[in-house]
C-alpha cells in the first residue's frame, strides 16, 4: 500500500516540456470523460451556483489552467439553461491547450488567453468569479499561498477551487480504472499521481492561513474532491 500521509513531489508527465500535442489532446479528452462520469463538472457547477441567486442576470467567469475548456463548456450550458448571460475567459500557459479549447468550443464565444496566470492582469476589468479545477495539485503549498492571494486580488465576488483529495481509496481506484480503460499513457501515469499530489483539508487550511484569507469554506465532494469557496 502506498503511504499518502505526505503528498508526492514527483512531477507529472504532463508538466514536462516537449510532449506531442496529440498525446496532450488524448489526455484532455479522457479527463473530460472522467469529469463527466465521476461528477467533476457537477462540483464546478456547485462552486458557480454558490455565487448565483435568483436575481442574477449576468456574470463573468475566468478559469485558470483551463486546458481544453470542458469546465467552461459545462458552465456555459448551465447558464444558458438558467438564462444567465455569461462572459467566459479561459487562461492556460500551454499554447496548444488554448488553441484546442478555442477550436473545440466555438459556441462559447469565450476570451482565450495563453499566459502564466501570475502574469495576467485583471486590474481594470476583473471577472466576477475566478476558479480552477484539477489545477492546484500541480503546485507546491508555498506556490498555492501566492495563487490564493492572486485569486483574491483579481476577482470581484470571489473564487472557488475544485481539486483532488489525497486518499488511498481514490489513488487505487483511479489507478485500476485507468489501467483498464484508458488509452493514454499520460492518463495512466498522471491520474493516480495526481491523487498522490493532492492536498488534505489540513493542507488547505494551512495554505489559507499563510495567505491571510479567512472567509472561505472547504467541503468534501464525491469522488474524493475538495470544493473550496472564498467570497468577498
ROGUTOR-789474 format. One record per residue (C-alpha): chain; x, y negated, z negated; residue in three letters; residue number from 0. Coordinates in steps of 0.001 Angstrom, whole numbers, plus 500000, padded with zeros to 6 digits. Each point is the difference from the previous one (the first is absolute). Layout:
BEGIN
+-----+--------+--------+--------+------+-----+
| mol |      x |      y |      z | type | seq |
+-----+--------+--------+--------+------+-----+
|   A |      X |      Y |      Z |  ALA | NUM |
...
+-----+--------+--------+--------+------+-----+
This chain:
BEGIN
+-----+--------+--------+--------+------+-----+
| mol |      x |      y |      z | type | seq |
+-----+--------+--------+--------+------+-----+
|   A | 500000 | 500000 | 500000 |  UNK |   0 |
|   A | 501249 | 496538 | 500888 |  UNK |   1 |
|   A | 500555 | 497625 | 497099 |  UNK |   2 |
|   A | 498075 | 496799 | 500706 |  UNK |   3 |
|   A | 500525 | 498379 | 496626 |  UNK |   4 |
|   A | 502228 | 497507 | 501805 |  UNK |   5 |
|   A | 499269 | 498825 | 503532 |  UNK |   6 |
|   A | 502209 | 501139 | 502847 |  UNK |   7 |
|   A | 502402 | 497482 | 501502 |  UNK |   8 |
|   A | 500525 | 502069 | 503139 |  UNK |   9 |
|   A | 499234 | 497967 | 503108 |  UNK |  10 |
|   A | 497265 | 501151 | 502348 |  UNK |  11 |
|   A | 500893 | 500820 | 503590 |  UNK |  12 |
|   A | 497628 | 497256 | 501160 |  UNK |  13 |
|   A | 502172 | 497406 | 498256 |  UNK |  14 |
|   A | 502975 | 500853 | 502214 |  UNK |  15 |
|   A | 500961 | 498068 | 503112 |  UNK |  16 |
|   A | 499867 | 501412 | 503502 |  UNK |  17 |
|   A | 497047 | 502393 | 499687 |  UNK |  18 |
|   A | 498347 | 500472 | 503420 |  UNK |  19 |
|   A | 496717 | 498138 | 500126 |  UNK |  20 |
|   A | 498167 | 503082 | 501286 |  UNK |  21 |
|   A | 500828 | 501623 | 496646 |  UNK |  22 |
|   A | 498877 | 496922 | 498048 |  UNK |  23 |
|   A | 496770 | 499915 | 502005 |  UNK |  24 |
|   A | 499296 | 503665 | 499208 |  UNK |  25 |
|   A | 500677 | 499243 | 496342 |  UNK |  26 |
|   A | 497526 | 497091 | 499954 |  UNK |  27 |
|   A | 497308 | 502009 | 501760 |  UNK |  28 |
|   A | 500233 | 502793 | 497459 |  UNK |  29 |
|   A | 500042 | 497582 | 497068 |  UNK |  30 |
|   A | 496789 | 498471 | 501306 |  UNK |  31 |
|   A | 498438 | 503465 | 499983 |  UNK |  32 |
|   A | 501217 | 500642 | 496444 |  UNK |  33 |
|   A | 498627 | 496635 | 498877 |  UNK |  34 |
|   A | 496597 | 500745 | 501507 |  UNK |  35 |
|   A | 499739 | 503553 | 498676 |  UNK |  36 |
|   A | 501360 | 499338 | 496494 |  UNK |  37 |
|   A | 498252 | 496677 | 499448 |  UNK |  38 |
|   A | 502923 | 497612 | 500389 |  UNK |  39 |
|   A | 498013 | 497553 | 502129 |  UNK |  40 |
|   A | 497146 | 500099 | 497491 |  UNK |  41 |
|   A | 502405 | 498888 | 497281 |  UNK |  42 |
|   A | 501070 | 497078 | 502175 |  UNK |  43 |
|   A | 496339 | 499061 | 500439 |  UNK |  44 |
|   A | 499536 | 500238 | 496208 |  UNK |  45 |
|   A | 502779 | 497458 | 499631 |  UNK |  46 |
|   A | 498382 | 497756 | 502599 |  UNK |  47 |
|   A | 496518 | 500148 | 498481 |  UNK |  48 |
|   A | 501310 | 498917 | 496605 |  UNK |  49 |
|   A | 500386 | 496558 | 501617 |  UNK |  50 |
|   A | 496656 | 499976 | 501827 |  UNK |  51 |
|   A | 496602 | 498974 | 498652 |  UNK |  52 |
|   A | 496550 | 499707 | 501634 |  UNK |  53 |
|   A | 500681 | 496396 | 501015 |  UNK |  54 |
|   A | 503278 | 500777 | 501830 |  UNK |  55 |
|   A | 499678 | 498982 | 503657 |  UNK |  56 |
|   A | 503615 | 499853 | 501132 |  UNK |  57 |
|   A | 503365 | 501104 | 498704 |  UNK |  58 |
|   A | 503641 | 500154 | 501097 |  UNK |  59 |
|   A | 502171 | 503028 | 499253 |  UNK |  60 |
|   A | 503656 | 500845 | 500600 |  UNK |  61 |
|   A | 501616 | 503423 | 499641 |  UNK |  62 |
|   A | 503750 | 500195 | 499453 |  UNK |  63 |
|   A | 501582 | 503174 | 501367 |  UNK |  64 |
|   A | 497006 | 500463 | 502301 |  UNK |  65 |
|   A | 501485 | 502813 | 502128 |  UNK |  66 |
|   A | 497523 | 500946 | 502720 |  UNK |  67 |
|   A | 497236 | 497770 | 498658 |  UNK |  68 |
|   A | 497716 | 502806 | 498795 |  UNK |  69 |
|   A | 499093 | 498287 | 496727 |  UNK |  70 |
|   A | 499150 | 496786 | 501803 |  UNK |  71 |
|   A | 497793 | 501939 | 502400 |  UNK |  72 |
|   A | 498111 | 501519 | 497051 |  UNK |  73 |
|   A | 499586 | 496516 | 498502 |  UNK |  74 |
|   A | 498771 | 498609 | 503326 |  UNK |  75 |
|   A | 497386 | 502762 | 500267 |  UNK |  76 |
|   A | 498813 | 499354 | 496441 |  UNK |  77 |
|   A | 499743 | 496239 | 500484 |  UNK |  78 |
|   A | 498173 | 500450 | 503304 |  UNK |  79 |
|   A | 497418 | 502207 | 498274 |  UNK |  80 |
|   A | 499587 | 497445 | 497197 |  UNK |  81 |
|   A | 499880 | 497054 | 502449 |  UNK |  82 |
|   A | 503041 | 498364 | 498430 |  UNK |  83 |
|   A | 502222 | 497990 | 502324 |  UNK |  84 |
|   A | 503558 | 501191 | 499385 |  UNK |  85 |
|   A | 503362 | 498629 | 501097 |  UNK |  86 |
|   A | 502616 | 502753 | 499985 |  UNK |  87 |
|   A | 503790 | 499803 | 499928 |  UNK |  88 |
|   A | 502342 | 502967 | 500199 |  UNK |  89 |
|   A | 503651 | 499598 | 499026 |  UNK |  90 |
|   A | 502712 | 502617 | 500477 |  UNK |  91 |
|   A | 503766 | 499870 | 500296 |  UNK |  92 |
|   A | 500085 | 502590 | 502805 |  UNK |  93 |
|   A | 499399 | 498508 | 503450 |  UNK |  94 |
|   A | 498772 | 503325 | 501347 |  UNK |  95 |
|   A | 497330 | 500256 | 497306 |  UNK |  96 |
|   A | 498674 | 496529 | 500777 |  UNK |  97 |
|   A | 499897 | 500764 | 503736 |  UNK |  98 |
|   A | 498222 | 503291 | 499358 |  UNK |  99 |
|   A | 497506 | 498415 | 497585 |  UNK | 100 |
|   A | 499199 | 497264 | 502518 |  UNK | 101 |
|   A | 499518 | 502442 | 502872 |  UNK | 102 |
|   A | 497947 | 502456 | 497950 |  UNK | 103 |
|   A | 497677 | 497436 | 498437 |  UNK | 104 |
|   A | 499052 | 497407 | 502654 |  UNK | 105 |
|   A | 496510 | 499681 | 498491 |  UNK | 106 |
|   A | 501388 | 498513 | 496802 |  UNK | 107 |
|   A | 501232 | 496726 | 501513 |  UNK | 108 |
|   A | 502516 | 500059 | 497171 |  UNK | 109 |
|   A | 503105 | 497880 | 499598 |  UNK | 110 |
|   A | 502977 | 502378 | 500102 |  UNK | 111 |
|   A | 503299 | 498863 | 498492 |  UNK | 112 |
|   A | 503331 | 501811 | 500318 |  UNK | 113 |
|   A | 502056 | 498876 | 497043 |  UNK | 114 |
|   A | 501300 | 500887 | 496577 |  UNK | 115 |
|   A | 497123 | 499105 | 497682 |  UNK | 116 |
|   A | 502393 | 497938 | 497833 |  UNK | 117 |
|   A | 500624 | 497671 | 502938 |  UNK | 118 |
|   A | 496349 | 499447 | 500857 |  UNK | 119 |
|   A | 498841 | 496533 | 498985 |  UNK | 120 |
|   A | 496327 | 499550 | 499172 |  UNK | 121 |
|   A | 500504 | 496735 | 498097 |  UNK | 122 |
|   A | 497632 | 497953 | 502160 |  UNK | 123 |
|   A | 497483 | 502708 | 500894 |  UNK | 124 |
|   A | 499990 | 502806 | 497430 |  UNK | 125 |
|   A | 497671 | 502962 | 500550 |  UNK | 126 |
|   A | 497223 | 500469 | 497479 |  UNK | 127 |
|   A | 501269 | 503518 | 499280 |  UNK | 128 |
|   A | 503374 | 501698 | 500388 |  UNK | 129 |
|   A | 500315 | 503752 | 499718 |  UNK | 130 |
|   A | 502258 | 502965 | 500630 |  UNK | 131 |
|   A | 499275 | 503706 | 500406 |  UNK | 132 |
|   A | 502619 | 502767 | 499721 |  UNK | 133 |
|   A | 502664 | 497309 | 500184 |  UNK | 134 |
|   A | 501252 | 499377 | 496472 |  UNK | 135 |
|   A | 501578 | 503413 | 499434 |  UNK | 136 |
|   A | 502634 | 499075 | 502592 |  UNK | 137 |
|   A | 501444 | 497486 | 497536 |  UNK | 138 |
|   A | 501767 | 499980 | 496637 |  UNK | 139 |
|   A | 498274 | 498739 | 496859 |  UNK | 140 |
|   A | 502161 | 496883 | 500100 |  UNK | 141 |
|   A | 498981 | 499324 | 503599 |  UNK | 142 |
|   A | 496357 | 500511 | 499047 |  UNK | 143 |
|   A | 500259 | 497298 | 497339 |  UNK | 144 |
|   A | 500974 | 497502 | 502710 |  UNK | 145 |
|   A | 497303 | 501371 | 502327 |  UNK | 146 |
|   A | 497235 | 499527 | 497432 |  UNK | 147 |
|   A | 501148 | 496428 | 499335 |  UNK | 148 |
|   A | 500069 | 499330 | 503750 |  UNK | 149 |
|   A | 496497 | 501413 | 500433 |  UNK | 150 |
|   A | 498726 | 497932 | 497080 |  UNK | 151 |
|   A | 501473 | 496838 | 501528 |  UNK | 152 |
|   A | 498757 | 500614 | 503542 |  UNK | 153 |
|   A | 496303 | 500804 | 499582 |  UNK | 154 |
|   A | 496986 | 497848 | 499177 |  UNK | 155 |
|   A | 497764 | 502436 | 498105 |  UNK | 156 |
|   A | 502298 | 502871 | 499083 |  UNK | 157 |
|   A | 501579 | 503217 | 501193 |  UNK | 158 |
|   A | 499678 | 503744 | 499665 |  UNK | 159 |
|   A | 502289 | 503013 | 500353 |  UNK | 160 |
|   A | 499001 | 503512 | 501069 |  UNK | 161 |
|   A | 502853 | 502403 | 499369 |  UNK | 162 |
|   A | 501008 | 503458 | 498853 |  UNK | 163 |
|   A | 499941 | 501360 | 496464 |  UNK | 164 |
|   A | 503119 | 502082 | 499323 |  UNK | 165 |
|   A | 498677 | 503405 | 498889 |  UNK | 166 |
|   A | 501093 | 503608 | 500536 |  UNK | 167 |
|   A | 496518 | 501107 | 501165 |  UNK | 168 |
|   A | 499996 | 497302 | 502670 |  UNK | 169 |
|   A | 503567 | 500878 | 500992 |  UNK | 170 |
|   A | 499404 | 503706 | 500583 |  UNK | 171 |
|   A | 496547 | 499518 | 501513 |  UNK | 172 |
|   A | 501205 | 497629 | 502701 |  UNK | 173 |
|   A | 503142 | 502088 | 500541 |  UNK | 174 |
|   A | 497928 | 503128 | 500753 |  UNK | 175 |
|   A | 497413 | 498141 | 502068 |  UNK | 176 |
|   A | 502588 | 498328 | 502217 |  UNK | 177 |
|   A | 502030 | 503186 | 500429 |  UNK | 178 |
|   A | 496870 | 501777 | 501217 |  UNK | 179 |
|   A | 498340 | 497317 | 502106 |  UNK | 180 |
|   A | 502445 | 497233 | 500884 |  UNK | 181 |
|   A | 501792 | 499837 | 503329 |  UNK | 182 |
|   A | 502255 | 497155 | 498885 |  UNK | 183 |
|   A | 503392 | 500627 | 498414 |  UNK | 184 |
|   A | 499741 | 496514 | 498480 |  UNK | 185 |
|   A | 496720 | 500827 | 498276 |  UNK | 186 |
|   A | 501240 | 503405 | 498815 |  UNK | 187 |
|   A | 503072 | 498427 | 498410 |  UNK | 188 |
|   A | 498652 | 496631 | 498875 |  UNK | 189 |
|   A | 496508 | 500856 | 498707 |  UNK | 190 |
|   A | 501145 | 501962 | 496914 |  UNK | 191 |
|   A | 503009 | 497716 | 499594 |  UNK | 192 |
|   A | 497629 | 497012 | 499969 |  UNK | 193 |
|   A | 498209 | 501537 | 497011 |  UNK | 194 |
|   A | 503333 | 500558 | 498254 |  UNK | 195 |
|   A | 500826 | 496336 | 500669 |  UNK | 196 |
|   A | 496609 | 498826 | 498698 |  UNK | 197 |
|   A | 499420 | 498082 | 496788 |  UNK | 198 |
|   A | 498261 | 500950 | 496793 |  UNK | 199 |
|   A | 497552 | 497697 | 498226 |  UNK | 200 |
|   A | 502729 | 499204 | 497468 |  UNK | 201 |
|   A | 502374 | 499080 | 502843 |  UNK | 202 |
|   A | 497429 | 497568 | 501392 |  UNK | 203 |
|   A | 499396 | 498456 | 496602 |  UNK | 204 |
|   A | 503741 | 499373 | 499664 |  UNK | 205 |
|   A | 500111 | 498435 | 503487 |  UNK | 206 |
|   A | 497170 | 497574 | 499221 |  UNK | 207 |
|   A | 501455 | 499136 | 496618 |  UNK | 208 |
|   A | 503321 | 499058 | 501611 |  UNK | 209 |
|   A | 498126 | 498078 | 502694 |  UNK | 210 |
|   A | 498149 | 498025 | 497340 |  UNK | 211 |
|   A | 496613 | 501017 | 501416 |  UNK | 212 |
|   A | 497335 | 500946 | 497489 |  UNK | 213 |
|   A | 496518 | 499753 | 501538 |  UNK | 214 |
|   A | 500019 | 503299 | 501898 |  UNK | 215 |
|   A | 498325 | 503398 | 499818 |  UNK | 216 |
|   A | 501371 | 503470 | 500776 |  UNK | 217 |
|   A | 497543 | 502753 | 500869 |  UNK | 218 |
|   A | 500787 | 503613 | 500879 |  UNK | 219 |
|   A | 498326 | 501188 | 503193 |  UNK | 220 |
|   A | 499698 | 503319 | 501761 |  UNK | 221 |
|   A | 502154 | 501418 | 501509 |  UNK | 222 |
|   A | 502796 | 498926 | 497638 |  UNK | 223 |
|   A | 500066 | 496315 | 500810 |  UNK | 224 |
|   A | 500124 | 496821 | 497966 |  UNK | 225 |
|   A | 497866 | 497004 | 500947 |  UNK | 226 |
|   A | 501422 | 496854 | 498485 |  UNK | 227 |
|   A | 498044 | 496760 | 500273 |  UNK | 228 |
|   A | 501171 | 496514 | 499058 |  UNK | 229 |
|   A | 497576 | 497073 | 500059 |  UNK | 230 |
|   A | 500909 | 496367 | 499624 |  UNK | 231 |
+-----+--------+--------+--------+------+-----+
